[in-house]
Amino acid sequence: MKISTTSISIISYFFVLLFVYAAVSKILDFENFQVQIAQSPLLSSYAGITSYAVIIAELVISISLILPRYRLYGLYSSLGLMTSFTIYIYLIIHYSEFIPCSCGGILEKLDWNEHLIFNIGCVIIAIIGIFLSVKLKQRVLTTSLWIISLIILSFSLVMILFFSSEQMMKKNNNFIRRFPHHPILQDKSLDLGANSYYFAGTSNGKVILGNYISPLTITEIDSTFTTFSQRTIKLDHYDHQFKSLTLYIRDSHFYLADGSVPVIYRGNLNNLSAKTMSYKKIYFDQLQVLNSTHIAFRTFNPDTKIRALGILQLLSGHYDLNNNIINKQKDGLFDTDGQLISDSDSNAYYYIYYYRNKIITVKTPGNSFTAQNTIDTTHIAKVQSTILSDGKTKMTAPPFVVNKMATACRGILFNQSNLMGNFENRDQWKTNAIIDMYNTRNKSYSGSFYIQNRGKNKITGMLATDHYFYTLIGNEIVRYRYAQTIMDDFRKGEAENLNSE
């Protein structure tokens, strides 16, 4: 009996040491602990309550293990907690979309498999401690039933958290980001010698840039990413007062457009001779080429006094304007501002608002559209404006920017967010841009990653393709390779697209 009592004490104080050390470590670095919980593929949506609950549970269990009167309850609680941890780690290893960083504290040197073995050992030790305690009272059968029930309860609780957290993260996110390990890896960079470039598109494996200062210059970067070449576009008519002549690339053709003139040119990349395809048909402030004959554009409808999206048929000059896609909240001008985005590998184009958390997906043909929210909580655009005596609308205060810029490929939209999520590190935001990924087919959030600034230079442009993610930062163009998780999303999107067709 004396041996059993001593063993029970040793087991109890082992858990006291384990839980107190773990709880104190979490308290001393609580912000980092919350960030780790938020990055968990299983507990992301419950990071707030879980971070407090785990610490409180560890301290309360430790106190009960110290007090002989409550020691058995403490051992049962230790079994339940360690069983939950064990099941959680097993799910992380075998069923998680990605493996997060290992825990800190006393187990910081263990990888996930070693951590699993350690936890299984703790579960066994807790069971031994319970049986030693109840053996003195001859309640072995009842204790066995309690242990089995407790293990089943712990398993059920973790599974409920797992499935509900996944649903909340992907569909009903409360602004908690998930950062998979190294979703993109820097591949190559190239100094362009100037910061006046923007992405025009890709063709035959080449990245093609436009230049704000020299709008008739095409800059081509081949797949080796070591040099770039420049050529000059020849127009059939130069007698226009251009204000913002912009270059677009689609397959083997290039397009030049200025919505304030308004004019659209088209030409072949082989000879760079541009022919006027549309002149004074529509005024627009944004444009995206969908295919060789159809162009999506954004304009301001003077009748409704709201921005609207439309489709122009280049060959016939006919256009269809849809006044229902963009929705007014306040003035119809600033509150509806956003970015028009095309997707070369999908039968859709997108409109993402700058000042509120909404993405519109427009499918072609037919122009049917659906909406989904970005993960932040800004439902109403925070803009202030007034109408002047001459009838013009003017912004009276700096707007609250939610989304900065976006690009899309195969139904995955990459959005640079301007807002910090819950449980995120402020220091990371000072030196990085944050890119959120959204699956526009199943209307879900896929994850996020950082793009590091190049010294004081921040990202000014980005382009997503099948195999690479490109950014413009300062004078440089930087190429990144996708990790397997993003490539899997592309393949899933392609399969969903084929099924929908």
C-alpha positions as CSV (number, residue, x, y, z in Angstrom):
1,M,0.0,0.0,0.0
2,K,2.9,2.3,0.8
3,I,4.4,1.6,-2.6
4,S,1.1,2.5,-4.3
5,T,0.7,5.7,-2.3
6,T,4.2,6.7,-3.3
7,S,3.6,5.9,-6.9
8,I,0.4,7.9,-7.0
9,S,2.3,10.9,-5.5
10,I,5.1,10.6,-8.1
11,I,2.6,10.5,-10.9
12,S,0.6,13.4,-9.5
13,Y,3.7,15.6,-9.1
14,F,4.9,14.6,-12.6
15,F,1.7,16.1,-14.0
16,V,2.0,19.1,-11.7
17,L,5.4,19.8,-13.0
18,L,4.3,19.3,-16.6
19,F,1.2,21.5,-16.4
20,V,2.6,24.3,-14.3
21,Y,5.7,24.6,-16.5
22,A,3.5,24.6,-19.6
23,A,1.0,27.1,-18.2
24,V,3.7,29.5,-17.0
25,S,5.5,29.3,-20.4
26,K,2.3,30.2,-22.2
27,I,1.6,33.1,-19.8
28,L,5.0,34.5,-20.2
29,D,4.7,34.4,-24.0
30,F,0.9,34.7,-24.3
31,E,0.8,36.6,-27.5
32,N,2.9,34.1,-29.3
33,F,0.9,31.2,-27.8
34,Q,-2.3,32.8,-29.2
35,V,-0.7,33.1,-32.6
36,Q,0.3,29.4,-32.5
37,I,-3.2,28.4,-31.7
38,A,-4.6,30.7,-34.4
39,Q,-2.3,28.9,-36.9
40,S,-3.6,25.5,-35.9
41,P,-5.5,23.8,-38.7
42,L,-7.9,22.4,-36.1
43,L,-8.4,25.2,-33.6
44,S,-8.0,28.4,-35.6
45,S,-11.5,29.6,-35.1
46,Y,-11.4,29.1,-31.3
47,A,-7.9,30.6,-30.7
48,G,-9.3,33.2,-28.2
49,I,-11.2,30.9,-25.9
50,T,-8.9,28.0,-26.3
51,S,-5.8,30.0,-25.3
52,Y,-7.3,30.9,-22.0
53,A,-9.1,27.6,-21.4
54,V,-5.9,25.5,-21.8
55,I,-3.9,27.7,-19.3
56,I,-6.8,27.7,-16.8
57,A,-7.3,24.0,-17.1
58,E,-3.6,23.2,-16.6
59,L,-3.4,25.4,-13.4
60,V,-6.7,24.1,-11.9
61,I,-5.6,20.4,-12.6
62,S,-2.2,21.1,-11.0
63,I,-3.9,22.5,-7.8
64,S,-6.2,19.5,-7.6
65,L,-3.3,17.1,-7.9
66,I,-1.4,18.8,-5.1
67,L,-4.4,18.4,-2.7
68,P,-4.8,14.7,-1.6
69,R,-8.6,15.1,-1.3
70,Y,-9.0,16.1,-4.9
71,R,-6.1,14.1,-6.4
72,L,-8.2,11.4,-8.1
73,Y,-10.3,14.1,-9.8
74,G,-7.0,15.7,-10.9
75,L,-5.8,12.4,-12.4
76,Y,-9.1,11.9,-14.3
77,S,-8.7,15.5,-15.6
78,S,-5.1,14.9,-16.5
79,L,-6.3,11.8,-18.5
80,G,-9.0,13.8,-20.3
81,L,-6.6,16.7,-21.1
82,M,-3.7,14.5,-22.3
83,T,-6.2,12.3,-24.4
84,S,-7.5,15.5,-26.1
85,F,-3.9,16.6,-26.8
86,T,-3.0,13.2,-28.2
87,I,-6.0,13.0,-30.5
88,Y,-5.4,16.6,-31.6
89,I,-1.8,15.7,-32.6
90,Y,-2.9,12.6,-34.4
91,L,-5.3,14.6,-36.5
92,I,-2.6,17.2,-37.2
93,I,-0.2,14.5,-38.5
94,H,-2.7,12.4,-40.5
95,Y,-5.6,14.7,-41.6
96,S,-4.4,18.3,-41.5
97,E,-4.0,20.3,-44.7
98,F,-0.6,21.4,-43.4
99,I,1.6,20.8,-40.3
100,P,2.0,23.9,-38.1
101,C,5.0,24.7,-36.0
102,S,5.6,22.4,-33.0
103,C,4.7,23.6,-29.5
104,G,7.1,25.6,-27.4
105,G,7.9,25.3,-23.7
106,I,9.1,22.0,-22.4
107,L,8.4,20.1,-25.6
108,E,9.9,22.6,-28.1
109,K,12.7,20.2,-29.2
110,L,10.2,17.4,-30.1
111,D,8.7,17.0,-33.6
112,W,5.1,16.1,-34.0
113,N,5.6,12.3,-34.0
114,E,7.8,12.5,-30.9
115,H,5.2,14.7,-29.3
116,L,2.6,12.1,-30.1
117,I,4.6,9.3,-28.4
118,F,5.2,11.5,-25.4
119,N,1.5,12.2,-25.0
120,I,0.5,8.6,-25.4
121,G,3.0,7.9,-22.6
122,C,1.3,10.5,-20.4
123,V,-2.1,9.0,-21.1
124,I,-0.8,5.6,-20.0
125,I,0.8,7.1,-16.9
126,A,-2.5,8.9,-16.0
127,I,-4.5,5.6,-16.4
128,I,-1.9,3.8,-14.1
129,G,-2.3,6.6,-11.5
130,I,-6.1,6.3,-11.6
131,F,-6.0,2.5,-11.2
132,L,-3.5,2.7,-8.3
133,S,-5.8,5.2,-6.6
134,V,-9.0,3.3,-6.9
135,K,-7.4,-0.1,-6.3
136,L,-7.2,0.9,-2.7
137,K,-11.0,1.3,-2.7
138,Q,-11.7,-1.8,-4.9
139,R,-13.6,0.0,-7.7
140,V,-11.7,-1.3,-10.7
141,L,-14.7,-2.2,-12.9
142,T,-16.4,1.2,-12.4
143,T,-13.1,3.0,-12.9
144,S,-12.6,1.2,-16.3
145,L,-16.0,2.4,-17.5
146,W,-15.2,5.9,-16.4
147,I,-11.8,5.8,-18.2
148,I,-13.4,4.5,-21.4
149,S,-16.2,7.1,-21.2
150,L,-13.7,9.9,-20.6
151,I,-11.5,8.9,-23.6
152,I,-14.6,8.8,-25.9
153,L,-15.7,12.2,-24.6
154,S,-12.3,13.7,-25.2
155,F,-12.2,12.2,-28.7
156,S,-15.7,13.6,-29.5
157,L,-14.9,17.0,-28.2
158,V,-11.7,17.3,-30.3
159,M,-13.6,16.1,-33.4
160,I,-16.4,18.6,-32.9
161,L,-13.8,21.4,-32.6
162,F,-12.0,20.1,-35.7
163,F,-15.0,20.0,-38.0
164,S,-16.7,23.2,-36.7
165,S,-13.4,25.1,-36.9
166,E,-12.8,24.1,-40.5
167,Q,-16.3,25.2,-41.4
168,M,-15.8,28.6,-39.7
169,M,-12.4,29.1,-41.2
170,K,-13.4,28.5,-44.7
171,K,-17.0,29.8,-44.8
172,N,-17.7,32.0,-41.7
173,N,-14.3,33.2,-40.7
174,N,-14.0,35.7,-37.8
175,F,-10.9,37.3,-39.2
176,I,-8.3,34.7,-38.2
177,R,-5.7,34.0,-40.9
178,R,-4.1,30.6,-41.5
179,F,-0.5,30.5,-42.7
180,P,0.6,27.2,-44.2
181,H,4.3,26.5,-44.1
182,H,6.1,28.1,-47.0
183,P,3.2,28.3,-49.5
184,I,5.5,30.1,-51.9
185,L,9.3,30.0,-52.2
186,Q,11.4,32.7,-53.8
187,D,12.8,31.4,-57.1
188,K,14.5,34.2,-58.9
189,S,14.6,38.0,-59.2
190,L,15.6,40.5,-61.9
191,D,16.6,44.1,-61.7
192,L,14.6,46.1,-64.2
193,G,16.4,49.4,-63.6
194,A,13.2,51.4,-63.0
195,N,10.1,51.2,-60.9
196,S,7.6,52.4,-63.6
197,Y,6.6,48.9,-64.7
198,Y,3.3,47.0,-64.3
199,F,2.1,43.5,-65.2
200,A,0.4,43.3,-68.6
201,G,0.1,39.5,-68.7
202,T,1.9,36.4,-70.0
203,S,2.4,34.8,-73.4
204,N,4.2,31.6,-74.4
205,G,6.0,31.3,-71.0
206,K,7.1,35.0,-71.1
207,V,6.1,37.6,-68.5
208,I,5.2,40.8,-70.3
209,L,5.3,44.2,-68.6
210,G,3.9,47.6,-69.5
211,N,5.5,50.9,-68.6
212,Y,3.6,53.9,-67.2
213,I,6.3,56.4,-68.5
214,S,6.7,54.7,-71.9
215,P,3.2,53.3,-72.7
216,L,4.1,52.0,-76.2
217,T,7.0,49.9,-74.9
218,I,6.6,46.2,-74.4
219,T,9.1,44.5,-72.0
220,E,9.4,40.7,-72.2
221,I,11.1,38.5,-69.7
222,D,11.8,34.9,-70.8
223,S,11.5,31.8,-68.6
224,T,15.2,31.8,-67.6
225,F,14.5,35.1,-65.8
226,T,18.0,36.4,-66.5
227,T,17.5,39.1,-69.1
228,F,14.7,41.2,-70.5
229,S,14.1,42.7,-74.0
230,Q,12.1,45.7,-75.1
231,R,10.1,46.5,-78.3
232,T,8.0,49.4,-79.4
233,I,4.3,49.2,-80.5
234,K,3.3,50.9,-83.7
235,L,-0.3,52.4,-83.7
236,D,-2.4,52.9,-86.8
237,H,-3.6,56.3,-85.3
238,Y,-1.6,58.5,-82.9
239,D,-3.9,61.6,-83.0
240,H,-5.4,61.0,-79.6
241,Q,-4.8,62.9,-76.3
242,F,-4.0,59.9,-74.3
243,K,-4.2,60.2,-70.5
244,S,-3.7,56.6,-69.3
245,L,-2.8,54.3,-72.2
246,T,-2.5,50.8,-70.7
247,L,-1.2,47.5,-72.1
248,Y,-3.0,44.1,-71.8
249,I,-1.8,40.7,-73.0
250,R,-4.1,37.8,-73.8
251,D,-2.5,34.7,-75.5
252,S,-0.6,35.9,-78.7
253,H,-2.4,39.3,-78.8
254,F,-1.8,42.6,-77.1
255,Y,-4.3,45.4,-76.4
256,L,-3.8,49.0,-75.7
257,A,-6.7,51.0,-74.2
258,D,-7.4,54.4,-72.8
259,G,-10.9,54.8,-71.5
260,S,-10.8,58.6,-71.3
261,V,-10.3,59.0,-75.1
262,P,-11.9,56.2,-75.4
263,V,-10.0,53.9,-77.7
264,I,-9.0,50.2,-77.8
265,Y,-6.2,48.9,-80.0
266,R,-5.4,45.3,-80.8
267,G,-2.3,43.7,-82.4
268,N,-0.2,40.6,-82.7
269,L,2.8,40.1,-80.5
270,N,4.9,39.0,-83.5
271,N,4.8,42.3,-85.4
272,L,3.5,44.8,-82.7
273,S,1.3,46.7,-85.2
274,A,-1.8,47.9,-83.4
275,K,-5.1,48.4,-85.1
276,T,-8.0,50.5,-83.7
277,M,-10.8,48.1,-82.7
278,S,-13.0,50.4,-80.8
279,Y,-13.2,54.2,-80.7
280,K,-15.8,56.3,-78.9
281,K,-18.0,53.3,-78.3
282,I,-17.7,53.3,-74.5
283,Y,-16.0,55.3,-71.8
284,F,-14.4,53.2,-69.1
285,D,-11.9,53.6,-66.2
286,Q,-10.9,49.9,-66.0
287,L,-10.7,47.1,-68.5
288,Q,-9.8,43.4,-68.7
289,V,-9.5,41.2,-71.8
290,L,-11.5,38.0,-71.5
291,N,-10.7,36.6,-74.9
292,S,-9.9,37.8,-78.4
293,T,-13.3,39.2,-79.0
294,H,-14.8,40.1,-75.6
295,I,-13.6,42.7,-73.1
296,A,-14.9,43.4,-69.6
297,F,-15.0,47.0,-68.5
298,R,-16.0,49.3,-65.6
299,T,-17.7,52.6,-66.2
300,F,-19.7,55.2,-64.3
301,N,-23.4,55.2,-65.4
302,P,-24.6,58.8,-65.5
303,D,-28.2,57.7,-65.3
304,T,-28.0,55.7,-62.1
305,K,-24.9,57.6,-60.8
306,I,-23.3,54.3,-59.8
307,R,-20.3,52.4,-61.2
308,A,-21.3,49.5,-63.5
309,L,-19.7,46.5,-65.2
310,G,-20.2,45.6,-68.9
311,I,-19.0,43.4,-71.7
312,L,-17.8,44.8,-75.0
313,Q,-17.8,42.7,-78.2
314,L,-14.8,44.0,-80.1
315,L,-15.9,42.9,-83.6
316,S,-19.4,44.3,-83.6
317,G,-18.9,47.1,-81.1
318,H,-22.0,46.0,-79.2
319,Y,-21.9,46.2,-75.4
320,D,-24.0,45.0,-72.6
321,L,-24.1,47.0,-69.3
322,N,-25.1,45.4,-66.0
323,N,-26.1,47.8,-63.3
324,N,-26.8,45.1,-60.7
325,I,-23.3,43.7,-60.1
326,I,-21.8,46.7,-58.3
327,N,-24.0,47.8,-55.3
328,K,-24.1,51.3,-53.9
329,Q,-23.9,51.8,-50.1
330,K,-23.3,55.5,-49.8
331,D,-22.4,57.8,-52.7
332,G,-22.2,55.2,-55.5
333,L,-18.8,56.5,-56.6
334,F,-16.2,56.1,-53.9
335,D,-18.0,53.4,-51.9
336,T,-18.2,51.2,-55.0
337,D,-14.5,51.6,-56.0
338,G,-12.6,48.4,-56.5
339,Q,-10.5,46.4,-59.0
340,L,-11.6,44.5,-62.1
341,I,-9.6,41.2,-62.5
342,S,-9.6,38.6,-65.2
343,D,-8.6,35.0,-65.0
344,S,-7.0,33.5,-68.1
345,D,-7.7,29.9,-66.9
346,S,-11.3,30.3,-65.8
347,N,-14.6,31.3,-67.5
348,A,-15.0,34.1,-65.0
349,Y,-13.8,37.6,-64.1
350,Y,-13.9,39.3,-60.7
351,Y,-14.6,42.6,-59.0
352,I,-13.1,43.1,-55.5
353,Y,-14.1,46.2,-53.6
354,Y,-11.3,48.4,-52.1
355,Y,-13.3,49.6,-49.0
356,R,-15.4,46.6,-48.0
357,N,-15.0,42.8,-47.7
358,K,-16.6,41.5,-50.8
359,I,-15.6,39.7,-54.0
360,I,-17.9,39.5,-57.0
361,T,-17.5,36.5,-59.4
362,V,-19.0,37.1,-62.8
363,K,-19.3,34.0,-65.1
364,T,-19.2,34.2,-68.8
365,P,-21.1,33.8,-71.0
366,G,-24.3,35.0,-69.4
367,N,-22.9,37.4,-66.9
368,S,-24.4,35.6,-63.9
369,F,-22.7,36.6,-60.7
370,T,-22.2,35.5,-57.1
371,A,-20.6,37.2,-54.1
372,Q,-18.4,36.1,-51.3
373,N,-16.8,37.9,-48.4
374,T,-13.1,38.3,-47.6
375,I,-12.2,37.3,-44.1
376,D,-12.2,40.7,-42.5
377,T,-15.3,42.2,-41.0
378,T,-15.7,45.5,-42.9
379,H,-19.2,45.1,-44.4
380,I,-19.9,48.8,-44.9
381,A,-17.4,51.0,-46.8
382,K,-15.9,53.6,-44.5
383,V,-15.7,56.5,-46.8
384,Q,-16.9,60.1,-46.4
385,S,-17.8,62.3,-49.4
386,T,-19.8,65.4,-50.3
387,I,-21.4,66.8,-53.5
388,L,-19.9,70.1,-54.5
389,S,-21.9,73.0,-56.0
390,D,-20.7,72.0,-59.5
391,G,-22.2,68.5,-59.0
392,K,-19.0,66.7,-58.5
393,T,-18.5,64.2,-55.7
394,K,-15.4,64.7,-53.5
395,M,-14.0,62.6,-50.8
396,T,-13.8,64.6,-47.5
397,A,-11.6,62.2,-45.4
398,P,-9.1,59.4,-46.2
399,P,-10.9,56.2,-46.9
400,F,-10.5,53.0,-44.8
401,V,-8.8,50.7,-47.3
402,V,-9.6,47.0,-46.9
403,N,-8.2,45.4,-50.1
404,K,-5.2,46.9,-52.0
405,M,-4.8,44.8,-55.1
406,A,-5.5,41.3,-56.4
407,T,-4.7,38.8,-59.1
408,A,-6.4,35.5,-60.1
409,C,-5.5,32.1,-61.7
410,R,-7.7,29.0,-62.1
411,G,-10.4,30.3,-59.8
412,I,-8.0,31.1,-56.9
413,L,-8.0,34.9,-56.2
414,F,-4.9,36.3,-54.5
415,N,-5.7,39.5,-52.6
416,Q,-3.3,41.9,-50.8
417,S,-5.1,42.8,-47.6
418,N,-4.6,46.1,-45.8
419,L,-5.9,44.9,-42.5
420,M,-4.3,42.9,-39.6
421,G,-6.3,39.9,-38.5
422,N,-6.7,38.5,-34.9
423,F,-3.7,37.1,-33.2
424,E,-1.2,38.4,-35.8
425,N,2.3,39.8,-35.2
426,R,2.6,43.5,-35.7
427,D,6.3,43.3,-36.5
428,Q,5.5,41.0,-39.5
429,W,3.2,43.7,-40.9
430,K,5.9,46.3,-40.9
431,T,8.2,44.3,-43.2
432,N,5.8,42.2,-45.3
433,A,2.7,42.4,-47.5
434,I,-0.1,40.0,-46.6
435,I,-1.7,38.0,-49.4
436,D,-5.0,36.1,-48.7
437,M,-6.1,33.3,-51.1
438,Y,-9.8,32.7,-51.9
439,N,-11.4,29.8,-53.8
440,T,-14.0,31.6,-55.9
441,R,-15.7,28.4,-57.0
442,N,-16.7,27.1,-53.5
443,K,-16.6,30.6,-51.9
444,S,-14.0,29.7,-49.3
445,Y,-10.8,31.1,-47.7
446,S,-7.8,29.0,-48.6
447,G,-5.0,30.5,-46.5
448,S,-2.5,33.4,-46.4
449,F,1.2,34.1,-46.9
450,Y,3.7,37.0,-46.6
451,I,5.6,38.8,-49.3
452,Q,8.7,40.4,-47.7
453,N,9.5,44.0,-48.5
454,R,12.9,44.6,-50.3
455,G,14.3,47.1,-47.9
456,K,12.1,50.2,-47.9
457,N,10.4,49.1,-51.1
458,K,7.0,47.5,-51.0
459,I,5.0,45.5,-53.5
460,T,3.5,47.5,-56.3
461,G,2.2,44.7,-58.5
462,M,1.5,41.0,-58.6
463,L,0.6,38.4,-61.1
464,A,-0.5,34.7,-60.6
465,T,0.1,32.1,-63.2
466,D,-0.1,28.3,-63.4
467,H,3.3,27.7,-62.0
468,Y,4.6,31.0,-60.6
469,F,3.6,34.0,-58.5
470,Y,5.3,37.3,-59.6
471,T,5.7,40.6,-57.8
472,L,7.1,44.0,-58.6
473,I,8.9,45.5,-55.7
474,G,11.0,48.7,-56.3
475,N,13.1,48.2,-59.4
476,E,12.9,44.4,-59.2
477,I,10.6,41.7,-60.5
478,V,10.6,38.7,-58.2
479,R,9.4,35.2,-59.1
480,Y,8.1,32.6,-56.5
481,R,7.4,28.9,-56.9
482,Y,4.1,27.5,-55.4
483,A,4.2,24.9,-52.7
484,Q,2.2,21.7,-53.1
485,T,-0.8,23.1,-51.2
486,I,-1.5,25.8,-53.7
487,M,-0.9,23.5,-56.7
488,D,-3.5,21.1,-55.1
489,D,-6.0,24.1,-55.0
490,F,-5.4,24.7,-58.7
491,R,-6.1,21.1,-59.5
492,K,-9.2,21.0,-57.4
493,G,-10.4,24.2,-59.0
494,E,-9.8,22.8,-62.5
495,A,-11.7,19.6,-61.6
496,E,-14.6,21.6,-60.2
497,N,-14.7,23.7,-63.4
498,L,-14.8,20.6,-65.6
499,N,-17.6,19.1,-63.4
500,S,-19.6,22.4,-63.6
501,E,-19.3,22.3,-67.4
